[in-house]
Amino acid sequence: AKGKLYVLSMPSVTVHVKGQAPLKATVYERTRLRCNLCGEILTPALPIEVGDKKHDESAAAMVAVLKYGCGMPLKRLEKLQAGLKNPVPASTQWDILNASAITLSPVLDALMNQAAQGELIHNDDTTMRVLSFVKEQDPEGRRKGVFTTGLVSRWQDHTIALFRTGDRHAGENLTDLMARRKTGLAPPIQMCDALSRNASKDFATIMANCLAHARRQFVEIIDCFPEECAHVIEQLGKVYHHEAIAKDLRMSAEERLAYHRQHSGPVREDVQAWCTRQIDEKIVEPNSGLGKAINYMLKRWEKMTRFIEVAGAPLDNNICERALKYAILHRKNALFYKTQRGAQVGDLFMSLIHTCQLAGVNPLDYLTWLLRNAAHLATAPEEYLPWKHPRDG
């Protein structure tokens, strides 16, 4: 008997992976011809896809993603490339990045303009080193530190991440961003931790403080006060459980607000009453670790529970802290920026790369797309924001 073969709807898939250098070089050898009569030398044209640049736009994008998205120092990439017989010196990599940053600066400017209009803005900062700042600092100067500020803005349906490195604090960098905000807009919700340097008196916001910071203080001392800390952590866990349900059900801001008022409102009252009783009835020593954690939370309780009073207010500043991991990764691997220009280039690429990832866009494809459309990008940068990248390439 003869059987009949049918095509199955699900194909058999085999993946075969080969290693290669991050930057792949191709050498083109062209036979040259010389006319024995006039002496003219003829050289065949290069393939059309090669172009007139030594380094393709995708090479610039790859260096940027490795350096500012993955924390690979230029010297490390230089050593890797040399070992794979495709040498690209660190100085050449920097020249590529610097030139690309000049080309892409209009997109960052457009991104900042959109971020300034956001309904919700997170901000925080982390320490950074810029060697030129260290050398140029006035010993009598009032400020010695250098910081990288992370700003994450929620504008319409888009999330934008921005980075600024210098001697200014997060609140001051937010002031600069808010100067771009259109007049007549309602004050945005500002989410940050309770440090005064994250806030500013130069503009109006609806201030919300990070609930995760309060929870963290109890986590750190749970070994010393297991029962009390476990109680607070468990209660706060209920709030995060309610938040997870709101996200799973894709509630609107108003629906989420009503849900939290109904379910997290009683938790807020219980936690506040419990903490107040510990202090008022002297059950807890105010200067102990537990007392300090309770007082920290009570002092900021209204701002930490803003999500029960204001539609769209978040629970914590975790999204901004995750964004700052890019700066921390750079600090751990490269240790510092050499100059202020180096910091500006790093801020630009980190802003574009992380905004891409928040939008679900491949940063390598996006940066390559930008650089290949440099001429039009300069005149219409708002058409080249991450969420406008064609997903099919």
C-alpha positions in Angstrom: 0.0 0.0 0.0 1.2 3.5 -0.8 0.7 6.3 1.7 0.2 10.0 0.9 2.3 12.8 2.4 0.6 15.9 3.8 2.3 19.2 4.6 2.0 19.9 8.4 1.1 23.4 9.4 3.9 23.5 12.0 7.4 23.3 10.3 10.4 21.7 11.8 12.7 24.5 13.0 16.5 24.1 13.7 18.6 26.9 15.0 22.3 26.9 14.2 24.3 29.6 15.9 27.8 30.8 14.8 30.0 33.3 16.6 31.4 36.4 14.9 32.9 39.7 15.8 30.5 42.5 16.8 32.0 44.6 14.0 32.6 42.6 10.8 34.9 44.0 8.2 34.9 43.0 4.5 38.0 43.7 2.3 37.3 44.4 -1.4 40.2 43.8 -3.7 39.6 45.2 -7.2 41.8 44.6 -10.2 43.0 47.9 -11.7 43.6 48.4 -15.3 46.0 50.9 -16.9 45.8 52.2 -20.4 49.2 51.9 -22.2 48.3 54.8 -24.5 47.1 57.6 -22.1 48.2 56.1 -18.8 44.7 56.3 -17.2 44.0 53.9 -14.4 40.6 52.3 -14.3 39.2 50.8 -11.1 35.9 48.8 -11.0 33.1 50.4 -8.9 32.3 49.0 -5.4 29.1 47.2 -4.9 26.3 49.7 -4.4 25.5 48.6 -0.9 29.1 49.5 0.3 28.7 53.3 -0.2 31.5 55.8 0.4 31.9 55.4 4.1 34.4 53.1 5.7 32.1 52.5 8.7 28.5 51.6 8.0 25.7 53.1 10.0 25.0 49.7 11.6 28.6 49.7 12.9 28.0 53.0 14.7 24.8 51.7 16.1 26.5 48.5 17.3 29.3 50.4 19.1 26.7 52.6 20.8 24.5 49.7 21.9 27.6 47.8 23.2 29.0 50.9 25.0 25.9 52.6 26.4 23.4 49.7 26.4 25.6 46.8 27.6 28.3 48.6 29.5 31.2 47.5 27.3 34.1 50.0 27.5 35.7 51.0 24.1 39.1 49.6 25.1 37.5 46.2 25.8 35.8 46.2 22.4 39.1 47.2 20.8 40.8 44.2 22.4 38.0 41.9 21.3 38.1 43.1 17.8 41.8 42.9 17.6 41.7 39.3 18.8 39.2 38.5 16.0 41.5 40.2 13.4 39.0 43.0 12.8 40.8 45.8 14.6 38.8 49.0 15.5 40.8 51.3 17.8 39.1 52.9 20.8 39.9 56.3 19.3 38.1 55.4 16.1 35.1 54.1 18.0 34.9 57.4 19.9 35.1 59.4 16.6 32.2 57.3 15.3 30.1 57.8 18.4 30.8 61.6 18.6 29.9 62.1 14.9 26.8 60.0 15.3 25.7 62.0 18.4 25.9 65.2 16.5 23.7 63.7 13.8 21.2 62.4 16.4 21.0 65.4 18.7 17.8 66.8 17.0 16.0 63.5 17.9 17.0 63.9 21.6 15.8 67.5 21.6 12.5 66.4 20.1 12.3 63.6 22.7 12.9 66.1 25.5 10.1 68.4 24.2 7.7 65.5 24.3 8.8 64.4 27.7 8.2 67.9 29.1 4.5 67.5 28.3 4.2 64.3 30.3 1.3 63.7 32.7 3.7 61.7 35.0 7.4 62.3 35.5 9.8 60.2 37.6 13.2 61.5 38.6 16.2 60.3 40.6 19.9 60.5 40.3 23.1 58.5 41.0 26.7 59.5 41.4 29.0 59.6 38.4 32.6 60.7 37.7 33.7 63.1 35.0 37.5 63.5 35.1 37.5 67.0 33.6 35.1 68.1 36.4 37.5 66.8 39.0 40.5 68.7 37.5 38.6 71.9 37.0 36.7 72.1 40.3 37.4 75.1 42.4 38.5 74.0 45.9 36.3 76.7 47.3 33.3 75.7 45.2 30.1 75.0 46.9 29.4 71.7 45.1 31.8 68.8 44.6 29.6 66.0 43.4 28.8 64.9 39.9 25.5 63.0 39.2 23.6 61.3 36.4 19.9 62.2 36.6 17.3 59.8 35.3 14.0 61.3 34.1 11.2 59.0 33.0 8.2 60.7 31.6 4.8 59.2 30.7 3.4 61.2 27.8 0.1 59.9 26.2 0.8 56.2 25.6 4.5 56.6 25.4 7.3 56.3 28.1 10.4 58.4 27.6 13.7 57.9 29.4 16.2 60.8 29.6 19.6 61.1 31.2 21.6 64.2 32.2 25.1 64.1 33.7 26.7 67.0 35.5 26.9 68.8 38.8 23.2 69.5 39.0 20.8 67.4 41.1 17.6 65.7 39.8 15.3 68.5 40.9 17.4 71.1 39.0 17.5 68.9 35.8 13.7 68.5 36.1 13.4 72.3 36.3 15.3 72.6 33.0 13.0 70.0 31.4 9.8 71.7 32.7 11.0 75.0 31.1 10.0 73.3 27.8 6.4 72.5 29.1 3.6 74.3 27.3 1.7 76.9 29.2 -1.8 76.0 30.3 -1.1 72.3 31.0 -2.1 70.9 34.4 0.7 70.2 36.8 2.2 66.8 36.2 2.5 64.1 38.9 6.1 63.9 40.1 7.3 60.6 41.5 10.6 60.6 43.4 12.1 59.6 46.7 11.9 62.0 49.7 15.3 63.7 49.2 14.9 67.5 49.0 17.3 67.7 46.0 14.8 65.8 43.8 12.2 68.5 44.2 12.1 72.1 43.1 10.1 75.2 44.1 10.3 76.7 40.6 7.3 74.8 39.2 4.1 73.2 40.4 3.7 69.4 40.6 1.6 66.9 42.3 4.3 65.3 44.5 4.2 61.6 45.2 6.9 59.7 47.1 8.2 56.2 46.6 6.4 53.5 48.7 9.2 51.0 47.9 11.7 53.2 49.7 9.6 52.9 52.9 9.2 49.2 52.4 12.9 48.8 51.9 13.7 50.3 55.3 11.6 47.5 57.0 13.2 44.8 54.8 16.7 46.0 56.0 15.9 45.6 59.7 13.6 42.5 59.6 16.3 40.4 61.3 16.2 42.7 64.3 12.4 43.2 64.4 11.0 40.2 62.6 7.4 40.3 63.8 6.8 44.1 63.4 8.6 44.3 60.1 6.8 41.3 58.7 3.5 42.9 59.6 4.2 46.1 57.7 5.7 44.3 54.7 2.7 42.0 54.5 0.3 44.9 54.6 2.2 46.8 51.8 2.3 43.5 49.9 -1.5 43.7 49.7 -1.3 47.2 48.0 1.1 45.7 45.4 -1.2 42.8 44.9 -4.1 45.2 44.2 -1.8 47.1 41.7 -1.0 43.9 39.9 -4.7 43.1 39.5 -5.3 46.6 38.1 -2.6 46.1 35.6 -3.8 42.6 34.6 -7.3 44.0 34.0 -5.9 47.0 32.1 -7.9 49.4 34.1 -8.0 53.1 33.1 -6.5 55.6 35.5 -9.9 56.4 36.9 -10.9 52.7 37.3 -7.5 52.0 39.0 -8.1 55.0 41.4 -11.5 53.7 42.4 -10.1 50.1 42.8 -7.3 51.3 45.1 -9.7 53.5 47.1 -11.9 50.5 47.7 -9.2 47.8 48.4 -6.0 49.7 49.3 -7.7 52.5 51.3 -8.4 50.2 54.3 -4.8 49.0 54.2 -3.6 52.6 54.3 -5.7 53.3 57.3 -4.6 50.2 59.1 -0.9 50.7 58.5 -1.0 54.4 59.5 -2.9 53.5 62.7 -0.5 50.7 63.6 2.6 52.9 63.0 1.1 55.8 64.9 0.2 53.6 67.9 3.8 52.2 68.0 5.2 55.8 68.5 2.4 57.4 70.5 2.2 54.6 73.0 6.0 54.3 73.2 5.9 50.6 72.1 8.9 51.3 69.9 12.0 53.3 70.8 11.9 56.3 68.3 15.7 56.2 67.8 15.8 52.5 67.1 16.0 51.1 63.6 12.3 50.3 63.7 11.4 53.7 65.1 13.3 55.5 62.4 11.6 53.4 59.7 8.2 54.1 61.1 8.8 57.8 61.5 10.2 58.0 57.9 7.0 56.4 56.6 4.6 58.4 58.8 6.2 61.7 57.8 5.7 61.0 54.1 2.6 58.8 54.3 0.3 61.2 52.4 2.7 61.5 49.5 3.5 57.8 49.6 -0.2 57.0 49.2 -1.0 59.5 46.5 -2.2 56.7 44.3 -5.4 56.5 46.4 -6.1 60.2 45.9 -4.9 61.1 42.4 -5.7 59.2 39.2 -2.5 57.9 37.5 -0.2 58.3 40.5 2.2 55.4 40.7 3.2 53.4 43.8 6.9 53.8 43.5 9.9 55.1 41.6 11.1 51.7 40.5 10.9 52.5 36.8 13.4 55.4 37.2 15.7 53.3 39.4 15.8 50.6 36.7 16.6 53.3 34.1 19.5 54.5 36.2 21.0 51.0 36.0 22.3 52.0 32.6 24.4 54.8 34.2 25.5 52.5 37.0 26.5 49.8 34.5 28.7 52.4 32.8 30.2 53.5 36.0 31.0 49.9 37.1 32.6 49.0 33.7 34.2 52.2 32.4 34.6 53.9 35.8 34.1 57.5 34.5 33.6 59.8 31.6 36.8 61.7 30.6 35.1 64.9 29.6 31.8 66.7 29.7 31.3 66.0 26.0 31.8 62.3 26.7 29.0 62.5 29.3 26.7 64.3 26.8 27.3 61.6 24.2 26.6 58.9 26.8 23.4 60.6 28.0 22.2 60.9 24.4 22.7 57.3 23.5 21.4 56.0 26.9 18.2 58.1 26.4 17.6 56.8 22.9 18.5 53.1 23.8 16.3 52.9 26.9 13.4 54.7 25.4 13.6 52.2 22.6 13.4 49.3 25.0 10.5 50.9 26.9 8.7 51.1 23.5 9.5 47.5 22.5 11.8 48.7 19.7 15.2 47.1 18.9 17.8 49.8 19.7 20.3 48.5 17.1 17.7 48.6 14.3 16.4 52.0 15.5 19.8 53.7 15.7 20.8 52.3 12.3 17.5 53.6 10.9 18.2 57.1 12.3 21.7 57.3 10.9 20.6 56.1 7.5 18.0 58.9 7.4 20.3 61.6 8.7 19.3 64.2 6.1 15.6 64.1 6.7 16.1 63.6 10.4 17.7 67.1 10.8 14.5 68.8 9.5 11.8 66.7 11.0 13.2 64.9 14.1 9.7 64.4 15.6 9.1 61.9 12.8 12.0 59.8 14.1 11.0 59.1 17.7 11.4 55.5 18.8 7.7 54.6 18.5 7.6 55.7 14.9 10.3 53.2 13.9 9.0 50.9 11.2 9.0 47.5 12.9 9.7 45.6 9.6 13.0 47.5 9.2 
